[in-house]
């Protein structure tokens, strides 16, 4: 059973490295902007002649994967420091480890 679990984890890691970047970023402890994760990805994959704004091509993928991870409950999407519904994600947001929604609406 353990070998099967490792195979699944390995397959997930090979299929989507964006998730790994997001999880590593939020596990550092503080909330992080999707832009910062996209910049980190672009820096890791940069070539000598890459433009400085190469990170922009990774931004949409980071946001899409963040939405997916938030729906699974693995991270929280924050606006103004409060968790929001991943389906209503827009504007300036940050990503963090899951936090409880204490709003009494």
Buried (B, 14 or more C-beta within 10 A) or exposed (E): EEEEEEEEEEEEEEEBBBBEBBBEBBEEEEBBBBBBBBBBBBEEEEEEEEEEEBBEEBBEBBBEBBBBBBEEEBBBBBBEEEBBEBEEBEEEBBBBBBEEEEEEE
